[in-house]
């Protein structure tokens, strides 16, 4: 007997079984459909996570490209000032004038330990240029406080209405006055 006749016989037997047990057929079809739907939803969720992580890294931390001096990745954490790029170099100007460049902002990453008596706390900091960071950091959502401002901006003194009546000071009250 040829192979095609075995295949046709198996298909007829399967069709007869599906017609004979409609409830079992419905459960099987729904199980496969739910599995496909779950697979598609999980794949879409994972794709969204990767896209969100990429955008967050670009918008909140690094930008698209980091340009550093040779040796920064090895010794830059220990001595960041030694690896600063000059803001007035011809290379810096060339990068700013390149097609598609939205913003070129310098950053200074640093870390350390703060000690007081027997207590020690580690910290990580990053110095940025706020006026240049606005172009790439527009995706940050602040829950409290406000966005960084250039140092040269003058702030208004607090009026009597701005001072709180209680002794509980908020960061927003202090930063909006001084």
Secondary structure, 3 states (H helix, E strand, C coil): CCHHHHHHHHHHHHHHHHHHCHHHHHHHHHHHHHHHHHHHHHHHHHHHHHHHHHHHHHHHHHCCCCCCCCCHHHHCCCCHHHHCCCCCCHHHHHHHHCCCCCCCCCEEEEEEEEEECCEEEEEEEEEECHHHHCCCCCCCCCCCCCCCCCCCCCCCCCCCCCCCCCCCCCHHHHHHHC
